[in-house]
């Protein structure tokens, strides 16, 4: 325990203390600016920074997230201050914290992540525009108006009445902020906001410019007690819920984002929401702004090397020490410099990276509508508009159906239906299907994730009508077989097995369950088998060939396999499937029982010898693998002494190549023969065939030289598992 405590203390000194100082230097100017944008006392921003660091840092569930006053809440706070006054706003903050605490206790944090990121990003962009427009008036020496539109309308008049010194301070601040990111790294150890405010304050003091100074008289000695807001109770409750939800969602999304920036423990979102609730109750009681997780400070903390909550808590302590001991220095900062900082922050909140992300998911309309509504109507109205549009777009995606039809060169018509098939898509569906000519041969591909009864009836009725008029319809379902199961009278449920995607060639024909969806097959087993083979070829040409054509074009120049794969002709063994290999990887030889006749054996067999010679001397393979399997019929015939192959003379002669395997099995098993005798023989046979390979001189020489490796595999069919058989000392080689 002592060693752990010492290690933790060392980590804090080495990583968390430096990170906390960096975050503190960023937090002070941002907290002052956000308080100014919110229409609150400037000290309220510092109080929120202290409480967000110490309380939320100690009780929250994220290791490196930093909480404090958030720019995204400034519009709400500004509206509350104008409507109810500052003391009532503090009470609303306190009550919002209680709501967050309850939500965290009842583990409702995950539900907040259901909010579309496009709504959050659009809201922040709208808030950024509103902040930039309002504070631009302060930079120009005027006063902001109540709405973004009013600020925009009054801007030309404000530009006509320029106030030289005030504009100079604002432009200097923005210039430093813009240039700072391009300076060398050692210079940028000083955060850009701090450098900009210091440059503005120093320049105004040296040249004696006429600017507006920050006034903190009595800010840290007078305690603002919260008071109950007066007015419509419904509106007050709505305000409490709005602050609680906006601050909570912003904090939780920030936690998730910051988790990707460090290697420490992942955030406990319910605990984080609980910590945010307690912090908002405390900051409301002390007269501070609402707090939330802030991405700028959290990112700074993570990049500065923070390892634990100690950095977050210490940054709050440094803010407190600064406010009490050095608060007088804040009065040197021009208000126009703080306003310029807010203009710069507001412009940065319109993040092009966020726009690109939502564009990739087709959610730009949600982003734009949310941003525009926040600017023109207000924060709550903008968020509600964005949520409503996001819900409508999600509903549209769930009910939208895409139907594409085309006529192929062979005369067949190919139709693809994609999306979720519900009654809402039936009109479009039937319109497209009925446009297909009568008597046409149609391949209908269903790439759907849901089908209700109305959609099934529409497709089924069209199919019956089309076939009645002399046409044919082949229906292929790429995912869950909604149509096939409904057509066979089975109640349709979503498939409980993973979707097979566009390529299902590894599934046996019997498992594809397509009989209900195909036209009746020709009579007779041979005709049915031929139908499956030709249909499979058509499926390959339609689906797989376009995907693998570039690979086969390259392979057409010649093969360069690295493995000779010898396995049984059993239809249940698919080498490419059980080895996850592709075209050109395996030079495969298959025979009954995966036997390797020894060199110069009787009866003589050249087929295997030719394959071995070609693989090792022409293709230059690095590995020869013999793969056996459970329940092998050839091994069962060998175990019966040839009785099972009594009427098959060629089979009896072929099985003589397994006599050495049988002798080895008897020597290995002894008197321990039982129900597992067949599987034991199958395994022993693999090891014997590896020895038989050593009777070929070129193989034996390459194995001895380390240029060739012999590997034995055993495929347990019932368990669908491939086992690597342990090597055994070679009993036979040409040099022995």
C-alpha distance (Angstrom), angle and dihedral (degrees) to the residues before:
residue distance angle dihedral
X1 . . .
X2 3.80 . .
X3 3.79 90.4 .
X4 3.84 91.1 50.2
X5 3.81 92.1 50.1
X6 3.79 91.2 48.5
X7 3.81 90.7 49.2
X8 3.80 92.1 49.0
X9 3.80 91.4 49.1
X10 3.80 90.6 49.5
X11 3.82 90.9 50.2
X12 3.79 90.9 49.9
X13 3.80 92.8 50.8
X14 3.78 93.6 45.3
X15 3.81 101.6 41.9
X16 3.81 114.5 6.7
X17 3.81 100.5 47.1
X18 3.84 94.9 54.2
X19 3.82 90.7 44.0
X20 3.82 91.4 50.2
X21 3.81 91.3 54.1
X22 3.82 91.4 51.7
X23 3.82 91.4 49.5
X24 3.81 90.9 46.5
X25 3.79 90.8 54.8
X26 3.82 89.6 52.0
X27 3.82 95.3 42.3
X28 3.81 99.7 55.0
X29 3.82 99.1 61.1
X30 3.82 92.8 37.9
X31 3.80 92.2 50.3
X32 3.79 91.5 50.9
X33 3.79 91.9 47.5
X34 3.81 94.6 48.5
X35 3.80 90.7 48.7
X36 3.78 88.7 52.4
X37 3.83 91.8 49.3
X38 3.81 90.4 48.4
X39 3.79 93.8 54.5
X40 3.81 89.4 -120.7
X41 3.81 129.7 128.1
X42 3.80 109.7 -78.0
X43 3.78 90.1 -124.5
X44 3.83 88.4 61.8
X45 3.80 88.7 68.6
X46 3.80 92.1 53.7
X47 3.83 91.8 46.0
X48 3.80 89.7 52.5
X49 3.81 90.7 48.9
X50 3.82 91.2 52.3
X51 3.82 94.1 46.4
X52 3.82 92.8 42.3
X53 3.77 90.6 52.7
X54 3.80 100.9 41.9
X55 3.81 104.0 31.0
X56 3.82 102.4 30.3
X57 3.79 89.8 38.9
X58 3.80 92.8 52.9
X59 3.81 97.9 42.1
X60 3.83 101.8 30.2
X61 3.77 127.3 100.4
X62 3.81 100.5 -128.4
X63 3.78 123.1 88.7
X64 3.80 99.3 -147.3
X65 3.81 107.4 13.0
X66 3.81 113.4 123.2
X67 3.80 119.5 -149.8
X68 3.77 128.8 -159.2
X69 3.80 142.3 114.7
X70 3.82 108.4 -23.4
X71 3.80 126.7 -148.4
X72 3.80 89.5 -141.6
X73 3.82 90.2 67.1
X74 3.80 96.6 46.1
X75 3.82 95.0 94.0
X76 3.79 92.3 51.7
X77 3.78 92.3 47.7
X78 3.81 92.5 46.2
X79 3.81 90.6 52.2
X80 3.81 91.7 47.0
X81 3.81 92.0 49.4
X82 3.80 91.4 51.5
X83 3.81 92.7 45.5
X84 3.81 103.8 39.4
X85 3.81 106.7 10.4
X86 3.78 130.3 -112.3
X87 3.81 99.1 -74.9
X88 3.81 92.1 51.4
X89 3.80 89.4 47.8
X90 3.80 88.6 56.7
X91 3.82 89.3 54.0
X92 3.81 90.8 49.7
X93 3.81 88.4 52.0
X94 3.81 90.1 50.6
X95 3.82 92.2 50.2
X96 3.80 91.4 45.9
X97 3.79 88.0 55.0
X98 3.81 89.8 53.4
X99 3.83 89.4 53.0
X100 3.80 90.7 50.9
X101 3.80 90.3 48.8
X102 3.82 91.1 53.9
X103 3.80 92.3 47.1
X104 3.78 90.4 51.2
X105 3.82 92.8 48.1
X106 3.82 90.2 51.6
X107 3.83 89.9 47.8
X108 3.79 96.7 -119.8
X109 3.80 96.0 141.5
X110 3.80 96.1 105.5
X111 3.80 90.7 59.0
X112 3.81 89.4 66.2
X113 3.80 90.0 64.2
X114 3.82 89.0 65.5
X115 3.82 88.8 77.4
X116 3.79 110.3 105.4
X117 3.84 111.3 -107.4
X118 3.82 87.0 -138.4
X119 3.82 88.2 65.5
X120 3.82 92.3 49.3
X121 3.81 94.0 46.2
X122 3.81 91.6 44.9
X123 3.81 90.5 49.4
X124 3.80 92.3 50.8
X125 3.81 91.3 46.7
X126 3.81 90.7 51.3
X127 3.79 90.9 48.1
X128 3.80 89.2 49.6
X129 3.81 92.2 53.1
X130 3.82 91.9 48.1
X131 3.82 92.1 48.6
X132 3.80 92.6 47.2
X133 3.82 93.0 49.3
X134 3.80 94.2 47.4
X135 3.80 96.9 44.8
X136 3.79 92.6 44.5
X137 3.82 86.6 71.4
X138 3.80 89.8 56.1
X139 3.80 90.6 50.1
X140 3.80 88.3 52.7
X141 3.80 91.0 51.4
X142 3.82 99.1 -101.9
X143 3.79 137.5 97.6
X144 3.83 128.2 -93.4
X145 3.81 120.8 -111.5
X146 3.81 127.5 -130.2
X147 3.82 97.6 -100.4
X148 3.79 139.1 33.1
X149 3.79 91.9 -117.5
X150 3.80 91.3 52.4
X151 3.80 90.0 49.2
X152 3.79 89.9 50.9
X153 3.81 93.0 48.1
X154 3.82 93.0 48.3
X155 3.81 94.2 46.3
X156 3.86 97.5 88.8
X157 3.81 90.7 52.2
X158 3.77 90.5 48.7
X159 3.79 90.7 52.1
X160 3.82 89.6 52.4
X161 3.82 91.0 58.8
X162 3.78 100.5 53.4
X163 3.80 119.0 -175.3
X164 3.79 103.9 -153.6
X165 3.80 104.0 -155.3
X166 3.80 94.8 40.4
X167 3.79 92.9 49.4
X168 3.81 90.3 46.9
X169 3.81 91.2 54.6
X170 3.81 91.5 48.6
X171 3.80 93.9 47.3
X172 3.81 90.6 46.9
X173 3.80 90.6 52.5
X174 3.81 93.5 48.9
X175 3.80 90.9 45.1
X176 3.80 92.8 54.1
X177 3.82 91.1 47.4
X178 3.81 91.8 50.7
X179 3.81 95.8 45.7
X180 3.80 97.8 40.3
X181 3.83 95.2 77.1
X182 3.82 90.0 58.2
X183 3.80 95.4 55.0
X184 3.83 123.9 98.3
X185 3.79 117.4 -76.9
X186 3.80 94.8 -110.9
X187 3.81 89.7 57.9
X188 3.80 92.4 46.9
X189 3.80 90.9 61.0
X190 3.80 82.4 92.5
X191 3.85 105.1 72.7
X192 3.80 114.4 -113.3
X193 3.86 96.4 -123.3
X194 3.81 91.3 53.5
X195 3.80 92.6 46.1
X196 3.82 91.9 48.9
X197 3.82 94.6 50.1
X198 3.82 92.1 44.9
X199 3.80 91.1 50.5
X200 3.81 91.9 48.5
X201 3.82 93.9 46.8
X202 3.80 93.5 46.1
X203 3.81 93.9 47.2
X204 3.82 93.5 47.9
X205 3.82 91.0 48.5
X206 3.83 95.3 47.0
X207 3.81 95.0 48.0
X208 3.78 95.3 35.6
X209 3.79 94.3 -125.6
X210 3.79 120.1 -174.9
X211 3.81 101.9 -114.0
X212 3.80 136.4 145.2
X213 3.79 112.2 -99.3
X214 3.79 126.8 -145.6
X215 3.82 110.2 -103.3
X216 3.82 116.3 -148.9
X217 3.79 98.3 161.5
X218 3.80 107.7 155.3
X219 3.77 92.1 -8.8
X220 3.80 95.6 130.0
X221 3.79 99.0 33.1
X222 3.81 100.5 51.8
X223 3.80 117.2 69.7
X224 3.79 114.9 -147.3
X225 3.81 107.9 -143.3
X226 3.82 114.6 -149.7
X227 3.80 116.3 -115.1
X228 3.78 131.8 -159.6
X229 3.82 111.0 -97.6
X230 3.79 116.9 -116.6
X231 3.79 121.9 -138.5
X232 3.80 141.9 53.8
X233 3.81 107.8 1.2
X234 3.80 92.8 -147.5
X235 3.79 91.7 56.2
X236 3.80 91.4 47.5
X237 3.82 91.5 51.7
X238 3.80 89.3 47.9
X239 3.81 89.9 51.4
X240 3.82 91.5 50.7
X241 3.81 91.9 49.5
X242 3.80 91.9 45.5
X243 3.82 93.3 53.6
X244 3.81 91.7 43.8
X245 3.80 95.0 49.1
X246 3.80 98.1 40.9
X247 3.80 93.4 47.0
X248 3.82 91.3 43.5
X249 3.79 96.0 48.5
X250 3.81 92.6 46.1
X251 3.82 90.4 49.9
X252 3.81 94.4 48.3
X253 3.80 94.4 46.5
X254 3.78 88.8 48.2
X255 3.84 89.8 51.7
X256 3.79 91.5 52.6
X257 3.81 91.8 47.9
X258 3.80 94.0 47.6
X259 3.82 91.5 50.0
X260 3.79 87.6 72.9
X261 3.81 92.0 56.6
X262 3.80 100.1 62.3
X263 3.80 140.8 38.1
X264 3.81 97.3 -134.1
X265 3.81 127.2 104.0
X266 3.81 117.4 -46.9
X267 3.78 118.4 -106.9
X268 3.81 121.2 -91.4
X269 3.80 98.5 -139.0
X270 3.81 96.5 -164.4
X271 3.79 91.0 51.3
X272 3.80 89.6 46.2
X273 3.80 91.2 53.4
X274 3.80 90.1 48.0
X275 3.81 91.2 51.1
X276 3.80 91.0 48.5
X277 3.81 89.4 51.7
X278 3.80 93.7 52.9
X279 3.81 90.9 45.3
X280 3.82 92.0 52.7
X281 3.79 90.8 49.0
X282 3.81 90.0 52.5
X283 3.82 96.0 44.0
X284 3.80 90.7 47.5
X285 3.80 90.7 51.4
X286 3.83 91.7 48.8
X287 3.81 95.5 46.4
X288 3.80 99.1 -103.1
X289 3.79 134.5 137.5
X290 3.82 121.1 -93.8
X291 3.80 112.2 -84.9
X292 3.78 131.7 -139.9
X293 3.76 138.2 161.1
X294 3.80 107.2 -75.1
X295 3.80 118.8 -150.6
X296 3.83 95.8 -153.8
X297 3.81 94.8 55.2
X298 3.81 93.2 38.0
X299 3.80 91.7 52.0
X300 3.80 90.1 47.7
X301 3.80 90.0 50.3
X302 3.81 93.6 50.4
X303 3.80 93.9 45.7
X304 3.80 91.0 47.9
X305 3.81 88.6 62.0
X306 3.82 102.9 -102.6
X307 3.80 113.1 171.6
X308 3.81 104.1 -179.0
X309 3.80 146.1 10.3
X310 3.79 89.0 -82.6
X311 3.82 89.8 84.7
X312 3.82 92.4 53.9
X313 3.80 92.9 46.8
X314 3.80 94.0 45.3
X315 3.81 91.9 51.4
X316 3.83 87.5 58.3
X317 3.80 90.0 50.3
X318 3.83 91.1 51.3
X319 3.83 90.5 50.9
X320 3.81 90.0 51.4
X321 3.81 92.4 48.7
X322 3.79 90.8 48.2
X323 3.82 93.9 47.8
X324 3.81 92.8 50.5
X325 3.81 100.5 38.0
X326 3.79 104.5 27.6
X327 3.80 104.2 21.9
X328 3.79 89.8 119.1
X329 3.83 89.5 70.9
X330 3.81 89.7 65.7
X331 3.81 89.0 67.2
X332 3.81 88.6 67.0
X333 3.84 90.8 65.4
X334 3.81 114.9 97.3
X335 3.80 114.7 -127.0
X336 3.79 87.9 -132.9
X337 3.80 89.5 60.4
X338 3.81 91.0 53.4
X339 3.80 89.3 48.3
X340 3.82 90.9 50.4
X341 3.81 89.0 50.9
X342 3.81 88.9 53.6
X343 3.82 91.7 48.3
X344 3.80 89.2 53.3
X345 3.82 92.2 47.0
X346 3.81 91.3 47.3
X347 3.79 92.4 53.1
X348 3.81 90.6 48.4
X349 3.81 90.7 53.6
X350 3.82 87.7 69.3
X351 3.80 89.3 78.1
X352 3.81 117.1 -167.8
X353 3.79 89.7 -160.4
X354 3.80 89.9 60.8
X355 3.80 90.6 49.3
X356 3.81 90.9 53.0
X357 3.80 91.0 49.8
X358 3.79 95.4 51.1
X359 3.82 89.9 43.2
X360 3.79 89.3 58.6
X361 3.82 88.9 57.9
X362 3.80 96.2 42.1
X363 3.82 93.4 -111.5
X364 3.80 100.4 121.6
X365 3.85 91.3 112.4
X366 3.82 89.8 57.9
X367 3.81 90.4 49.6
X368 3.82 94.1 47.5
X369 3.82 95.4 44.2
X370 3.80 92.2 48.3
X371 3.81 92.9 48.1
X372 3.81 93.7 45.6
X373 3.81 93.2 46.9
X374 3.82 91.8 49.0
X375 3.81 89.9 51.7
X376 3.81 97.1 44.1
X377 3.83 104.1 29.8
X378 3.79 110.1 18.6
X379 3.79 141.6 -89.6
X380 3.82 99.5 -76.7
X381 3.80 92.7 44.2
X382 3.79 91.1 47.9
X383 3.79 93.8 51.0
X384 3.81 91.9 48.0
X385 3.81 91.3 48.6
X386 3.80 90.9 50.3
X387 3.80 93.0 47.8
X388 3.81 91.6 48.8
X389 3.81 92.7 50.3
X390 3.82 91.8 45.4
X391 3.82 89.7 52.5
X392 3.82 91.6 48.7
X393 3.81 91.8 49.4
X394 3.80 91.3 48.5
X395 3.81 89.6 50.6
X396 3.79 90.0 49.0
X397 3.82 91.3 51.9
X398 3.79 91.0 49.1
X399 3.80 92.5 51.6
X400 3.80 101.4 33.1
X401 3.78 116.4 110.1
X402 3.79 126.6 -167.2
X403 3.81 120.0 -153.8
X404 3.81 120.7 -173.0
X405 3.78 123.9 178.5
X406 3.80 130.3 -177.3
X407 3.80 138.9 164.1
X408 3.80 115.0 -121.0
X409 3.82 124.0 -143.9
X410 3.84 90.9 -105.7
X411 3.81 89.3 61.7
X412 3.80 96.8 -107.2
X413 3.79 119.3 125.7
X414 3.80 118.2 -129.2
X415 3.82 119.4 -156.5
X416 3.81 124.8 -176.6
X417 3.81 122.2 -165.6
X418 3.81 115.8 -168.1
X419 3.78 133.9 178.6
X420 3.80 133.3 31.7
X421 3.79 113.4 -31.3
X422 3.80 109.9 -142.4
X423 3.78 134.7 146.9
X424 3.82 88.6 -89.6
X425 3.80 90.5 66.7
X426 3.81 97.2 45.3
X427 3.86 96.4 94.5
X428 3.81 93.2 53.9
X429 3.80 91.4 40.5
X430 3.80 95.5 53.7
X431 3.80 92.2 42.9
X432 3.81 92.4 57.0
X433 3.81 95.9 41.9
X434 3.79 94.7 48.7
X435 3.80 89.2 53.5
X436 3.84 88.6 69.0
X437 3.85 109.1 100.2
X438 3.81 120.2 -105.7
X439 3.83 117.9 -99.3
X440 3.81 90.7 21.9
X441 3.80 121.9 141.4
X442 3.81 105.2 -120.5
X443 3.81 131.8 -164.8
X444 3.81 104.9 -160.6
X445 3.81 113.8 -165.0
X446 3.81 117.1 -164.7
X447 3.80 111.4 -159.1
X448 3.80 94.7 172.6
X449 3.79 138.0 136.1
X450 3.82 97.6 -159.5
X451 3.79 139.3 18.9
X452 3.79 125.3 -174.1
X453 3.80 125.2 -158.6
X454 3.82 95.1 -96.5
X455 3.81 92.0 55.6
X456 3.81 92.0 46.0
X457 3.80 91.7 50.7
X458 3.80 90.5 49.8
X459 3.82 94.1 51.8
X460 3.81 93.9 40.4
X461 3.81 93.3 49.3
X462 3.81 91.5 48.8
X463 3.80 91.2 48.7
X464 3.80 93.4 50.8
X465 3.81 91.6 47.6
X466 3.80 92.2 47.2
X467 3.81 93.4 50.0
X468 3.82 91.6 44.3
X469 3.80 88.9 57.4
X470 3.82 91.8 52.9
X471 3.80 102.6 -90.0
X472 3.80 128.4 121.9
X473 3.80 128.9 -134.2
X474 3.81 126.1 -162.1
X475 3.81 110.4 -170.9
X476 3.79 119.2 -160.0
X477 3.81 121.4 -176.5
X478 3.79 115.5 -156.6
X479 3.79 97.2 -165.5
X480 3.80 131.1 13.0
X481 3.79 112.3 1.0
X482 3.76 99.2 -120.4
X483 3.80 96.1 152.6
X484 3.81 97.4 43.7
X485 3.80 93.4 50.6
X486 3.81 93.4 45.3
X487 3.81 91.8 47.6
X488 3.81 90.8 52.2
X489 3.80 91.6 51.5
X490 3.80 95.0 -108.3
X491 3.78 116.6 139.7
X492 3.79 106.7 -108.4
X493 3.80 120.3 -122.1
X494 3.78 129.0 164.9
X495 3.79 108.6 -88.4
X496 3.81 114.6 -94.7
X497 3.78 91.8 -152.4
X498 3.79 123.1 76.5
X499 3.78 116.1 -86.4
X500 3.74 111.3 -100.3
X501 3.76 96.5 -142.5
X502 3.75 124.5 -145.1
X503 3.82 95.3 -42.4
X504 3.82 114.2 60.6
X505 3.79 96.7 154.8
X506 3.79 92.2 124.8
X507 3.81 91.9 65.1
X508 3.84 117.5 93.4
X509 3.80 114.2 -112.8
X510 3.80 91.1 -116.2
X511 3.80 90.6 57.9
X512 3.78 97.0 52.8
X513 3.81 91.5 76.6
X514 3.76 93.5 -152.0
X515 3.82 100.1 138.8
X516 3.76 92.7 98.5
X517 3.78 90.4 52.3
X518 3.82 99.0 45.2
X519 3.74 129.1 77.7
X520 3.84 112.8 -102.9
X521 3.80 111.2 -72.3
X522 3.84 121.5 -125.7
X523 3.79 115.6 -86.6
X524 3.78 121.3 -89.3
X525 3.83 133.9 40.2
X526 3.82 94.3 -95.1
X527 3.79 91.8 51.7
X528 3.80 90.9 48.2
X529 3.82 92.1 50.3
X530 3.79 90.8 47.9
X531 3.81 88.9 49.5
X532 3.80 90.8 53.6
X533 3.80 92.8 48.6
X534 3.79 95.4 48.2
X535 3.79 90.7 42.6
X536 3.78 89.0 51.1
X537 3.80 90.1 51.8
X538 3.79 90.0 51.4
X539 3.79 90.0 49.0
X540 3.82 90.0 51.5
X541 3.81 91.6 51.0
X542 3.79 92.4 46.0
X543 3.81 100.8 44.5
X544 3.76 115.9 9.8
X545 3.81 104.5 32.7
X546 3.83 95.3 65.2
X547 3.80 89.4 52.5
X548 3.82 98.4 46.7
X549 3.82 99.2 34.2
X550 3.85 93.6 97.5
X551 3.81 89.6 53.2
X552 3.79 94.0 48.9
X553 3.80 91.3 45.1
X554 3.79 87.6 60.0
X555 3.82 93.1 42.8
X556 3.80 90.2 52.2
X557 3.81 87.8 77.4
X558 3.81 89.4 67.0
X559 3.78 143.4 -62.8
X560 3.80 126.1 -88.3
X561 3.82 106.1 178.3
X562 3.78 119.1 174.4
X563 3.82 97.3 -157.7
X564 3.79 136.5 54.9
X565 3.80 104.1 -150.4
X566 3.82 116.7 -162.7
X567 3.78 114.3 -172.7
X568 3.79 143.9 147.5
X569 3.81 123.6 -76.4
X570 3.81 88.9 -127.2
X571 3.81 108.4 136.7
X572 3.79 91.8 -132.6
X573 3.81 93.1 64.9
X574 3.81 114.0 86.8
X575 3.84 107.8 177.4
X576 3.80 96.4 -163.9
X577 3.81 90.7 50.5
X578 3.81 99.4 49.1
X579 3.82 93.0 42.6
X580 3.83 97.9 38.8
X581 3.81 88.6 -128.8
X582 3.78 130.0 146.2
X583 3.79 140.8 -151.3
X584 3.79 112.7 -44.6
X585 3.82 96.3 17.6
X586 3.83 102.6 95.1
X587 3.81 130.9 44.1
X588 3.79 95.6 -154.7
X589 3.79 130.6 -159.9
X590 3.81 119.5 -177.7
X591 3.77 129.3 -171.7
X592 3.78 140.3 149.2
X593 3.81 108.0 -64.6
X594 3.85 96.1 -2.2
X595 3.82 88.3 -94.6
X596 3.83 124.6 173.8
X597 3.82 108.7 -156.9
X598 3.79 110.5 -141.7
X599 3.77 119.7 -112.7
X600 3.86 113.3 -83.9
X601 3.79 90.7 6.6
X602 3.79 127.5 154.3
X603 2.95 125.1 -91.0
X604 3.80 86.6 40.2
X605 3.83 118.1 -126.4
X606 3.80 124.7 -177.0
X607 3.78 99.8 174.1
X608 3.80 95.3 81.2
X609 3.81 93.4 37.8
X610 3.81 90.4 53.4
X611 3.80 91.6 50.9
X612 3.82 92.1 49.1
X613 3.80 92.9 48.2
X614 3.79 93.6 47.4
X615 3.82 93.2 46.4
X616 3.81 96.7 47.7
X617 3.82 102.1 33.8
X618 3.81 103.7 31.1
X619 3.81 106.2 25.0
X620 3.81 94.4 31.8
X621 3.81 97.3 -141.5
X622 3.80 117.3 -169.1
X623 3.81 98.2 -150.6
X624 3.79 137.6 35.5
X625 3.78 113.6 -159.6
X626 3.79 126.3 -168.4
X627 3.80 111.7 -161.4
X628 3.79 122.4 -166.9
X629 3.77 128.6 177.2
X630 3.78 143.1 -151.1
X631 3.81 120.4 -88.2
X632 3.81 93.7 18.9
X633 3.85 110.4 -176.8
X634 3.82 92.5 -150.7
X635 3.81 91.1 55.3
X636 3.82 89.7 47.6
X637 3.82 88.4 53.9
X638 3.81 90.2 47.9
X639 3.79 91.2 49.2
X640 3.81 90.4 52.4
X641 3.79 90.8 57.7
X642 3.79 92.7 -114.1
X643 3.81 95.2 -54.5
X644 3.80 93.2 117.7
X645 3.82 89.6 53.5
X646 3.79 93.9 47.5
X647 3.83 96.6 125.3
X648 3.81 94.9 39.1
X649 3.81 109.2 77.0
X650 3.80 95.3 177.3
X651 3.79 89.2 51.0
X652 3.82 91.5 51.0
X653 3.79 91.1 52.1
X654 3.83 91.9 47.0
X655 3.80 93.4 50.0
X656 3.80 90.4 59.3
X657 3.82 85.4 79.7
X658 3.81 86.0 67.6
X659 3.81 96.6 56.8
X660 3.80 92.0 98.8
X661 3.80 88.8 53.3
X662 3.80 90.1 51.7
X663 3.83 91.8 49.4
X664 3.80 90.5 48.6
X665 3.79 90.1 48.6
X666 3.83 92.3 52.5
X667 3.80 90.3 48.7
X668 3.82 91.4 48.1
X669 3.82 99.0 42.6
X670 3.80 99.5 38.8
X671 3.78 108.9 170.5
X672 3.82 93.9 -18.9
X673 3.80 95.8 96.5
X674 3.79 114.4 144.4
X675 3.77 143.3 131.2
X676 3.80 91.2 -46.1
X677 3.81 93.8 56.3
X678 3.81 93.7 106.8
X679 3.80 94.4 51.8
X680 3.80 90.9 45.8
X681 3.82 89.6 53.2
X682 3.80 89.9 49.0
X683 3.80 90.0 55.5
X684 3.81 94.7 43.5
X685 3.80 89.4 49.2
X686 3.82 90.9 59.4
X687 3.78 91.4 52.9
X688 3.81 91.3 47.3
X689 3.81 92.4 51.5
X690 3.81 89.1 53.4
X691 3.81 87.0 56.3
X692 3.81 90.6 47.4
X693 3.81 88.8 56.6
X694 3.82 88.7 61.2
X695 3.83 89.7 63.5
X696 3.81 87.0 74.3
X697 3.80 105.6 87.1
X698 3.83 96.9 -144.8
X699 3.79 90.9 49.3
X700 3.80 92.8 48.6
X701 3.81 92.4 47.8
X702 3.81 93.1 50.7
X703 3.81 92.0 46.6
X704 3.80 91.4 51.2
X705 3.82 90.3 47.6
X706 3.82 91.3 51.2
X707 3.80 93.6 -118.3
X708 3.81 94.7 111.8
X709 3.78 131.4 44.3
X710 3.82 126.9 -158.4
X711 3.81 116.6 -148.8
X712 3.80 131.4 -175.5
X713 3.82 122.7 -151.9
X714 3.78 130.9 -175.3
X715 3.80 120.6 -162.6
X716 3.80 115.1 -153.7
X717 3.79 99.9 -154.7
X718 3.80 97.6 -166.5
X719 3.80 93.2 51.3
X720 3.83 94.6 35.3
X721 3.82 89.4 -132.7
X722 3.78 130.2 137.0
X723 3.81 116.0 -145.8
X724 3.79 125.5 -163.6
X725 3.79 107.1 -136.5
X726 3.80 114.8 -134.7
X727 3.81 114.5 -109.3
X728 3.80 117.4 -105.2
X729 3.80 128.3 -157.9
X730 3.79 109.4 -86.1
X731 3.79 111.6 -105.9
X732 3.78 95.5 -170.2
X733 3.77 136.9 33.3
X734 3.80 134.7 147.7
X735 3.79 91.2 -108.1
X736 3.80 96.7 47.3
